[in-house]
Every structure is written in C-alpha cells, then in structure tokens.
Amino acid sequence: IAASGGPQQEAGGWAERPEVYQRYCHVYREGELDELLAQVPELAVDEVYFDTGNWCAIAHRRAD
C-alpha cells in the first residue's frame, strides 16, 4: 500500500514527499526460524541469534 503526499512546504525539505510503503514483518517465536530453515535441505545454518526484537539466521548453501 503506497501513500503519496503533496509538495512539502518546509524550507530546505523535499520538493515532494517521498512515497511511503507499509510492510509486514513477521516476528519469530524462539525456535520457529530454526524449524523453517531445517526444512530446506540445501541450507546449512551457521548461526541463529536474537537481535533487535526478532530472530535472525546466517546460513549458506551446502556443496552439492
């Protein structure tokens, strides 16, 4: 969903307001990301950690 504003009136500001896009972010429960990544046989998970309110992972593609 995009919302676009008209020209900005403030001196030194944007000539027009940039478009704003809303996005959906999923917050994983502990262990949920691990379970999802385990379903991808081509991936090897190097690290799973909690950062800034969500679970993150570092993974690489397994050699054939």
Secondary structure, DSSP 4 states (H G I P E B T S, - for coil): -EE---B--STTS-SBPPPEE----PPPPTTHHHHHHHT-TTEEEEEEEEETTEEEEEEEEPP-
